[in-house]
Amino acid sequence: AKGQTMRAKQFNDILSKVRETEHEHVVNEVVLRSQAQAEYTAQNYGHFGLNLRRYAHFTSPIRRYADLIVHRALIRALHLGPGALPDTPLDELAEIAARISAAERRAMTAERETIDRLIAGFLAGQVGANFAGKISGVTRSGLFVKLSESGADGFVPASTIGDEYFRHDEAHAALVGSRSGTAFRLGDSVDVRLLEVAPMAGALRFEILSEGRSLRGAGLKSRKIKGARDKASPSRKATKGYKGRRK
C-alpha cells in the first residue's frame, strides 16, 4: 500500500515467488532500483537486505580505502599493535565516508558507460538486424529493451510505436494504445530491429516489431487522451537523444 514501509522479508518473499520464472531478472532489477543507493557512513545502521542490525562492509584482501579503514579500526579495537586507526573524530570519519562513496559512484558510472560504448561498437555493424529481448523499463517517452543474447540496452521512442498515441500507465508499468488498448508492459518479451547506433554515446535505438497485447480483460482500460495527435503530426517526431538513460 502507498506509504507502507517495506521490510527485507517482504522483498525476499517477492523474489522467491519469481525465482526460476521468465520474469525473475526483470523483478530482481526493479526491486534493486526501488531501494536507496548504498553508501559508506560512519554510523552503523546495519544492512537492510541482510536484515542485520550491525554491519561492516569489508573485503579481504584489502581492495578499497574503506577496507583499510575497517582493518585499522579492528587493530585498534583488539589492541593488535601498530597500524591502528588513530583517535579520529567522528565528523572526520563521516567526511571520509562521503568522499569514498562519491568516488565509488564515479567508478560505477565510468564502468557502465564503458560497457555501453563497447557493446554499441560491437553492434555498429548490425544495423537493420532483428533481435529478441525483454522490456526492461517503461517511461512516458518510450520503452527500454534489453537484448536476450548480449544484454545490450536500447530505447524505443513512444512516437515510433504503431499508428496511434501510446499513453504511459505508470500504475501498470505499461504504454497503452489510446484507441486499441494494446499495451507493452514491463517484462514483456519482444522482437526489435536495430535502427541506429551511436558508439561514442553508447546508445542504441530500436524499432519494435512485436504486437502489443490487449489488457482490457485485466482491468486496464484504454482512454482517449485529450488533444492526442496522430503519429504523422510534426510534434510527434522521433525523440532526439534516444538513449534516455535511466538512473
Backbone torsions as a table, in degrees:
resi	resn	phi	psi	omega
1	ALA	NA	154.4	-178.4
2	LYS	-62.4	133.6	179.6
3	GLY	85.7	-4.7	-179.1
4	GLN	-74.7	140.0	176.7
5	THR	-86.3	120.0	-178.7
6	MET	-81.1	141.5	176.7
7	ARG	-105.1	158.7	179.9
8	ALA	-58.1	-37.9	-179.4
9	LYS	-61.4	-37.3	-179.7
10	GLN	-65.7	-42.1	176.4
11	PHE	-62.6	-43.4	-179.7
12	ASN	-63.5	-36.5	177.5
13	ASP	-63.6	-42.2	178.4
14	ILE	-61.8	-46.3	-178.1
15	LEU	-65.4	-36.3	-179.9
16	SER	-67.5	-30.9	-178.6
17	LYS	-70.8	-27.4	-178.0
18	VAL	-102.8	1.3	-178.4
19	ARG	-60.0	132.9	180.0
20	GLU	63.6	27.2	172.5
21	THR	-112.1	171.3	-178.5
22	GLU	-67.6	-18.8	-177.5
23	HIS	-99.7	6.6	-174.9
24	GLU	-57.4	-48.3	-176.0
25	HIS	-64.0	-44.2	-178.3
26	VAL	-63.9	-45.3	-179.4
27	VAL	-64.6	-41.8	177.3
28	ASN	-57.9	-42.3	-178.5
29	GLU	-68.0	-40.8	179.3
30	VAL	-65.1	-42.9	178.3
31	VAL	-61.9	-42.1	179.8
32	LEU	-63.0	-43.7	-179.0
33	ARG	-68.3	-25.9	-176.8
34	SER	-74.0	-13.5	-177.0
35	GLN	-97.3	153.9	179.4
36	ALA	-65.4	147.3	-179.9
37	GLN	-67.0	134.9	-179.9
38	ALA	-66.7	146.2	177.4
39	GLU	-148.8	157.1	176.3
40	TYR	-78.7	145.9	178.9
41	THR	-149.8	151.6	177.9
42	ALA	-77.6	-18.4	177.7
43	GLN	-90.5	145.4	179.4
44	ASN	-95.5	99.2	-179.8
45	TYR	-97.3	3.3	-178.5
46	GLY	81.5	-163.6	-178.3
47	HIS	-132.9	117.8	-175.8
48	PHE	-64.3	-51.6	-175.6
49	GLY	-62.6	-37.9	179.7
50	LEU	-86.8	-5.5	179.5
51	ASN	57.9	45.1	179.4
52	LEU	-111.0	135.4	178.4
53	ARG	-76.3	-28.7	178.0
54	ARG	-128.3	135.5	-174.1
55	TYR	-156.6	139.8	173.1
56	ALA	-129.8	132.8	-180.0
57	HIS	-88.1	116.9	-174.3
58	PHE	-152.5	137.0	175.7
59	THR	-123.2	152.0	176.7
60	SER	-134.9	126.0	4.4
61	PRO	-68.9	162.1	-177.4
62	ILE	-63.2	125.9	-179.5
63	ARG	-123.9	-21.5	-176.2
64	ARG	-124.5	160.4	176.5
65	TYR	-63.6	-33.0	177.0
66	ALA	-60.2	-37.8	177.6
67	ASP	-62.6	-40.8	-179.3
68	LEU	-64.8	-40.5	178.2
69	ILE	-61.6	-47.1	179.7
70	VAL	-64.0	-41.1	178.6
71	HIS	-58.1	-47.2	-179.8
72	ARG	-67.3	-35.7	178.5
73	ALA	-65.3	-37.6	177.6
74	LEU	-66.4	-40.5	177.4
75	ILE	-59.1	-42.7	179.7
76	ARG	-67.0	-47.8	-175.2
77	ALA	-65.2	-33.5	-176.5
78	LEU	-100.6	4.9	177.3
79	HIS	54.2	54.2	-175.7
80	LEU	-94.9	5.6	175.2
81	GLY	112.6	-152.4	-176.6
82	PRO	-67.3	160.6	179.5
83	GLY	90.4	9.4	-177.7
84	ALA	-75.5	156.2	175.5
85	LEU	-66.4	130.2	178.3
86	PRO	-67.6	175.8	-179.7
87	ASP	-74.3	73.9	-174.6
88	THR	-83.7	128.4	177.5
89	PRO	-60.9	150.8	-177.3
90	LEU	-61.2	-37.2	-178.9
91	ASP	-66.7	-29.6	176.9
92	GLU	-71.4	-38.6	175.9
93	LEU	-64.7	-36.2	178.6
94	ALA	-63.9	-38.4	178.6
95	GLU	-67.4	-40.8	177.0
96	ILE	-61.3	-43.9	179.9
97	ALA	-60.9	-42.1	-179.9
98	ALA	-64.6	-40.1	-178.2
99	ARG	-68.9	-42.5	-178.7
100	ILE	-74.3	-26.7	173.8
101	SER	-64.7	-44.2	179.3
102	ALA	-64.5	-40.2	179.5
103	ALA	-64.6	-38.9	179.6
104	GLU	-66.6	-38.7	178.3
105	ARG	-65.0	-39.6	177.4
106	ARG	-62.7	-41.8	-179.9
107	ALA	-64.4	-40.7	179.4
108	MET	-65.9	-39.1	178.0
109	THR	-64.3	-44.1	179.3
110	ALA	-62.6	-40.8	179.2
111	GLU	-64.0	-45.1	-178.8
112	ARG	-63.7	-44.1	-178.7
113	GLU	-67.2	-35.6	177.7
114	THR	-64.2	-45.1	178.7
115	ILE	-62.1	-43.6	179.4
116	ASP	-59.2	-42.5	-178.5
117	ARG	-68.9	-39.8	179.3
118	LEU	-65.6	-42.3	178.7
119	ILE	-65.4	-42.3	179.0
120	ALA	-62.2	-41.0	177.2
121	GLY	-62.4	-39.0	179.1
122	PHE	-64.6	-37.1	-176.7
123	LEU	-89.9	-3.3	-175.2
124	ALA	-58.7	-31.1	-179.6
125	GLY	-86.9	6.0	-177.1
126	GLN	-116.3	23.2	176.2
127	VAL	-60.3	131.5	-176.8
128	GLY	98.5	-12.1	-180.0
129	ALA	-79.7	153.8	178.9
130	ASN	-100.2	146.0	-178.2
131	PHE	-140.3	153.9	172.6
132	ALA	-96.1	145.5	179.7
133	GLY	-162.5	-173.3	177.0
134	LYS	-129.9	146.8	175.6
135	ILE	-72.8	115.8	-176.1
136	SER	-104.7	-6.4	178.9
137	GLY	-164.1	145.5	179.9
138	VAL	-131.6	124.6	177.3
139	THR	-132.1	173.3	177.6
140	ARG	-60.0	-33.2	-175.1
141	SER	-86.4	-13.0	178.7
142	GLY	159.8	-163.3	-175.8
143	LEU	-115.5	140.3	169.0
144	PHE	-97.2	133.7	-179.3
145	VAL	-125.5	131.1	176.3
146	LYS	-104.1	122.4	-178.9
147	LEU	-69.9	138.1	-174.9
148	SER	-67.6	-39.7	-173.2
149	GLU	-78.3	-46.2	-173.7
150	SER	-102.3	-17.5	-175.8
151	GLY	78.7	6.9	179.7
152	ALA	-67.2	143.2	178.2
153	ASP	-105.3	135.4	176.5
154	GLY	-140.8	174.9	-172.9
155	PHE	-123.3	139.0	173.8
156	VAL	-115.9	105.7	179.2
157	PRO	-60.1	137.9	-179.7
158	ALA	-59.3	-31.5	-177.4
159	SER	-68.6	-11.3	-178.8
160	THR	-103.6	2.7	-177.1
161	ILE	-92.2	121.0	173.9
162	GLY	60.3	-159.9	-177.8
163	ASP	-123.1	28.9	178.9
164	GLU	-142.5	172.1	178.8
165	TYR	-79.3	130.0	176.7
166	PHE	-107.8	120.4	179.6
167	ARG	-95.4	155.2	179.8
168	HIS	-90.1	117.3	174.8
169	ASP	-102.8	95.1	-174.3
170	GLU	-64.5	-37.2	-177.1
171	ALA	-61.7	-33.7	-178.8
172	HIS	-105.8	8.2	-179.9
173	ALA	49.0	56.2	-174.4
174	ALA	-146.2	156.1	164.4
175	LEU	-104.7	126.1	-171.8
176	VAL	-120.7	129.8	177.5
177	GLY	-65.0	130.7	-174.8
178	SER	-69.0	-25.5	179.7
179	ARG	-98.5	-47.5	-171.1
180	SER	-88.6	-23.6	-174.0
181	GLY	79.7	0.7	176.2
182	THR	-63.2	138.4	-174.3
183	ALA	-133.8	151.6	170.8
184	PHE	-118.4	118.8	-173.0
185	ARG	-114.0	157.3	174.5
186	LEU	-54.9	129.7	179.3
187	GLY	93.1	-11.0	179.1
188	ASP	-64.6	140.2	172.5
189	SER	-81.6	132.5	-177.3
190	VAL	-140.1	159.5	170.5
191	ASP	-107.8	137.1	-178.3
192	VAL	-133.1	160.0	173.5
193	ARG	-114.7	134.4	178.3
194	LEU	-77.6	117.4	-177.0
195	LEU	-100.4	-34.5	-173.1
196	GLU	-153.3	142.9	178.7
197	VAL	-130.9	133.7	174.5
198	ALA	-122.3	88.6	-173.4
199	PRO	-57.5	-41.2	-178.0
200	MET	-67.2	-29.5	177.6
201	ALA	-91.4	-10.2	-177.1
202	GLY	66.5	34.0	-172.2
203	ALA	-113.5	141.2	176.3
204	LEU	-126.8	138.1	174.6
205	ARG	-120.0	130.3	-177.7
206	PHE	-112.5	159.9	166.7
207	GLU	-113.3	130.9	-178.5
208	ILE	-82.4	132.7	-178.2
209	LEU	-103.5	-25.4	-176.5
210	SER	-75.0	153.7	172.7
211	GLU	-83.6	142.1	173.6
212	GLY	-71.7	170.2	178.9
213	ARG	-114.9	147.7	-178.4
214	SER	-75.3	133.1	179.5
215	LEU	-117.3	16.1	179.6
216	ARG	-59.3	-41.5	-178.6
217	GLY	-69.3	-15.2	-179.4
218	ALA	-95.1	10.1	177.4
219	GLY	87.8	8.4	178.5
220	LEU	-96.8	100.8	-173.2
221	LYS	-87.6	140.7	176.0
222	SER	-87.8	141.6	176.7
223	ARG	-139.0	145.6	179.8
224	LYS	-76.1	127.4	178.4
225	ILE	-81.1	127.9	-179.5
226	LYS	-59.9	126.9	178.6
227	GLY	80.2	12.0	179.8
228	ALA	-63.4	139.6	-177.5
229	ARG	-106.9	158.9	174.3
230	ASP	-71.1	161.2	-178.6
231	LYS	-59.2	-30.7	-176.0
232	ALA	-76.5	-8.6	-178.9
233	SER	-60.9	140.2	-179.8
234	PRO	-56.4	-30.2	-177.8
235	SER	-78.9	-0.7	-179.3
236	ARG	-107.6	23.9	179.1
237	LYS	-63.1	155.9	179.8
238	ALA	-56.0	139.3	-176.7
239	THR	-64.0	131.0	173.5
240	LYS	-77.0	157.2	-178.3
241	GLY	64.0	51.7	-168.1
242	TYR	-64.7	-11.5	-176.0
243	LYS	-61.6	-43.3	174.7
244	GLY	52.8	45.7	-171.4
245	ARG	-57.2	136.6	174.9
246	ARG	-88.9	155.9	175.3
247	LYS	-80.7	NA	NA
